[in-house]
């Protein structure tokens, strides 16, 4: 591969001949990644129990109104349809069960694997620590053991970590050389996963890639991120909380930018055995998010609230390393990407409400 390869656009990179297993890949990030990998020419298999923040949880939940239930179910079913139409193979598998995961692994014999299995919310993880650790660490242990046993076939394992591993930012920015200081169940589970990845590379020679995304947003998300909550509250006529007056900084990142970086990390040799911040690379105050909401929904209301003590102080995640080794260049600025997301969500909401006779 030439030295100029990192300058190629993502759509010109090829993963043809690769078989990539996505563990926990039916969620918001996973299905977008599966589609991006297929466009790059890879064979893709998704292994997911669809239990957590997915179809099964939506069916059994009682704390949700009919419009949102129908909306979320529609998003999840659309994920499945898009993956099916793109020839993504999907298996309902609980990755915590070694037997179930090994059957799929040994059948597919992946050349690369991506671990995404986790509770998607730090707040939820703190409320259910046993489940959070079990989902992430047990499933990762199983995947790494299978990769160790088939070391010659699996040439890369990608682990989804999080910007939360940094804990409270001491400055306005962090890069990958800053020592993590995770707080809370979610962040510590992610950091434990990072340590597991590095030890398997050191002991068994399994190449890894660790990615740390931040404040993701994009279509078909049901994870109750702040970007989704603000839109829904505006549509329902409910006020949104501006914690700390909206002064908190987040490095908001569009899902398409993240998947571009991920494809590059798997298609280029510079992605091996390194840790990357994959974000937009420029933190913005939450008040800017609120301003976009007000522009799109003039009746939207916000209520100031004290800053949440359990949430770490955040800022910009510098992406110099991803630029150098992957040619990663995010393209979707918040002012454009989030406005488009708001318009998309509003159209989906109105269509769903009308179908239920609530338009």
N, C-alpha and C positions, 0 to 999 in steps of 0.2 A: 504494500500500500504506500503510495507516494506521500512525501511530506506535505503536499498541498491538499491532501484529502480532507483535512479538517476545515478547509475553506469551502468545501462543496455544500450546497444547500441540502437540508435534511432529506428532501424527497429524492435526491440523487444517490443517497447512500443505500447500499443493498445488504440485506440479511438473508438473501436467498441461500437455501441449503441448511439454515439453522432451524432447529426445533426448540421452541421456547415455551416452557411451562410456567403459567402464572398461578401461583398458589394464593387463593383469596382474590382471584381476578375478576369476579363478577360485580364488583362495586364500582363506585364513581371513577376512581383512578384506573382500576383494572380494565374496565371495558374500553375506555378511551385508549389505553396503552395497547390492548389486544388489536384494536382496529389499526393503530399506527404501525404496529409490527407487521400486520398482514400487508399493509401498503408497501412496506419495505421488503416484502417477499418471503418473510419467515412463515413456517408452519407454527400454529399457535394452539395450545391446549389450555383451557381454564379449568382449574380444580377449585370448587367453592361449595360450601355447605348451604349457601343462600339463607342462613339462619340469622345472621347478625347484620342489622341495618340493610336488610334486603327483603326479598319477597315474603318469606315466612314471618318475619317480625311485623311486616305491614298487615298481614292477614289477622294476626292475633291481637294487635294493639287496640286498646279501648280508649286511649286518651287523645284521639284524633278525630277531627270533624270529617264529614263525608267528602267534601271537596278535596281536602288535602290527601285523604286516603286514596281516592280515585286518581288524583294527580300523581302521587308517588308510585302507585302501582303501574300507571301508564309509563312513567319514566323507566321503571325496572323492566317492564315487558319490552319496551323499545330497545333497551340495552341488549336483551336476549335476541331480539329480531335482527338488530344490526350485526351482532356477532355471528348469528346463523347465516345471514346473507353474505358475510365476508368469509365464510368457511372456517370460522373459529370453532374448534371442537370443544365442547363443554361437558364436564362430568361433575355430578353432585357428590362431593367428597368432603368429609370432615378431616382436615389435615392433621388434627390432633390424634387421629387413629392411624398408627403406623401401617397397619395392614391395608386400610383403604388407600392411603397415599402411595404405598409401595406398589399396589396393583396398577395404578394409573402411571406412576413413574416408570415402572419396568415395561409397560406396554408402549409408552410414548418415547422413552429413552431420550430425554431432552439433551441438547447440546448446551443450552443455557436455561437457567431458572430464575424466576423473580418471586420474591417473598413479599406479599402485601397483606397477609392476614393479620388483622388487629381490630380492636374497637376503635372507631373513627373519631371519638370525642374524648378529650382529656377529662372533661367533667364527668362523663359516664364511667370512664376508667377508674376515677377516684372513688366512685360509689360502688363499683363492683371489681375490686382489685384481683380477687381470685380468678374471675373470668378473664380479666384483661391479661394477666400474666399467662394463664393457660392458653388462651387463643394465640398469643404471639409467640411465646417462648417454646411451648411444646411443639407447635407446628414448625417452627424454625429448626428446632432440634431434629425433628424427623426428616425435614428436607435436607439438612446438612449431612445427616447420617447416610441417606440414600445417595447423595452426591459423593460422599467419601467412598462408599462401596463401589460406585461406578465412576471413579475418578477420571478414567481415560475418556469417558463419553461426555461428561459435563464440564465445560471449559470456563464457565462464569456463573456466579450466583449474585444477583442484584438484590440488595436489601433496602426496603423503604424505611428509613429512619424519619427524623423530624427536626425542624428548627428548634423545638422545645428542649432538645438535649443540651442546648447552650445555657439554659436557665436564664437568670437575669443578666442582660447585657450590661457590661461595665462601661462600654462606650456606645456610640451611635451605630456601630457596625461590628460584625464578627466575620472572620474567615475561618477556614478549616483548621488553622493552626491554633485557634483559641481553645483552651481546655474546657470540655463540657462540664457543666455543673447542674445536672438535671434535678428538677423538683417535681414531685408527684408521681403517681403510678404510671401514667402514660409515658412521660419522658424517661423515667428510669427503665421501663420495659424496652423502650427503643434503644437506650444506651447499652443495656445488657445484650440486646441483639447485635449491636455493632461489635461488642467485645467478642461475642461468639463467632462472628464472621472473620475477624482478624486472627483469632486463634486457629480456626480451621485452615486458614491460608498458611499460617506459620507451621502448624503441625503436619498438615496433609497436602499442602500445595494446591488448594482449591482457590483459584483466582476469584476475587470478590469485587463488587462495586457497591459502595454505600452512598445513598442519595438523601439529602436533607432538603425537602421542600418546605414551603411556607405559605399559609393563608391562601389556599387554593380556591378557585371558583370556576364555574363553567356549567354548561347545560347538563341536565339529567342528574344533578347532585341532590341527594336527599339526606345529607349528613348534618343538617342544621348548623352549618357554618354561619358566621355573622353575615356574610354576603347574601345567603339565602334568607336568613331570618328578617333582615331589613326589608327585603322585597315582599315577603309574605305579610309582614305586619302592615306595610303600606296598603297592600291589596285588601286586607281584612279590616282596615280602619283602626288598627291597634297601634299604640305608641311603641317605639323601639327604645331600648335603654342605651344611652351614651355614657358608658362607664368612664369616669374621670373626665367628663366633658368632651369625650372624643379625642383626647390628646394622645392616647396610646398609639404607638407606631406598629404597623404590620407591613411586611414585604409581600403585598398581594400579588399572586401569580396565577395567570390563566392556565387552565389545564392543557391547552394546546402547546404552550411554551414548555411546560413540564415534559409532555410526551416527546416533543422534539429533542429535548436534552437526553431523555432516556434512550431513544433510538440511537443517538450519537454515541452514548456510553456503551452500547452493545455492538455497534458497527465499527468502532475505531479502537485500535490497540491502546490508545491513551486512556481508555476508560477502565482498564484492568487494575485491580488492587489499589484503588484510590477512593477517597471520600470527596463528594462534590456537593456544594450548595447548588441546588437547581431552583432558582427563584427569579423574579424579575430583576432583582439587584438594586432596588431603590424603595426604601420604606416610605409609607404615606400614613398620615394620621387617620384614624377612623372617621374623624369629622369630614374628610374629603369623600369618603364613601357615603356618608349621610348627605352631603351636598349633591351628589349624583342622584341619590334617591329623591331628594326634594325637587330636582330638575325634572325627573321622570314622573314623579307622583306629587303634584303640588299640595295635596292635602295630607301628605305624610307628616306624622308627629313624632317628636323625640323628647325623651325625658332624661335629664342628667341624673347620673347615679354615681356613688363613690366607686373608685377603681377597685376591682376585685383583687383581694389580697393573694388569692391562690394562683393568679395569672402572672407569669414572669414579665419583667420589663423587656420589650423587644426592640428591634430596629432593623437595619439593612443587613442582609446576608450577602456579603461580597461574592461575586461569581468569577473572579479573575482566573481561578484554577480551571473552571469549566470552559472559559474562553480559550485558555492556552492549550488544553489537552483535547478538547472536544469541538472547538469552534462554535461554542454555544452562544447564540445571540437572541435573547428574548425579544419578541416583536409586539406584544399586546399590552400597551399602556393601559392602566386602570381606567383612565377617563374615557377611552374608546371601548375597551373590552367589557367593562362592567356595565356601561350604558347599553351595549348590545345585549348583554345577559338580562338586564332588567326588561328590555322590550320583548325578548323571547319568553321570559317567565310570565309576563303579563298576558301574552297571547295564549300560552298554554293554560293559564289559570282561567281565563275567560271561556275558552273552548270547553274545558272540563266542567266548569260551573253550568254552562248552557246545556251540556249533555245531561246534567242532573236536574235540570229545570230550575236552577238557582241563578241564572244569568240576569 
